[in-house]
Amino acid sequence: MSTVKKSKGKFGTYLTIGTTLFAAFSNIKKVRSAKGDNDTLQLVDGLIRVAAVATGVALLVRELREATDDDILTD
């Protein structure tokens, strides 16, 4: 089984970044709610989710930069 990585293109990458950031705001609300309820387990869960979203956005930005660099190199 081979794995071929397909590029989403710039628009797809921007759309993915937008939806990922939307998820980040949802998780931030969850963290605030957990802090208000003094629920440590929910707080840890929310913080881990926020960290995962931040990592995902960083990966998408890197993908976008690499796509831009490839476009510059092919001109």
Secondary structure, 3 states (H helix, E strand, C coil): CCCCCCCCHHHHHHHHHHHHHHHHHHHHHHHHHHHHHCCHHHHHHHHHHHHHHHHHHHHHHHHHHHHHHHHHHHC
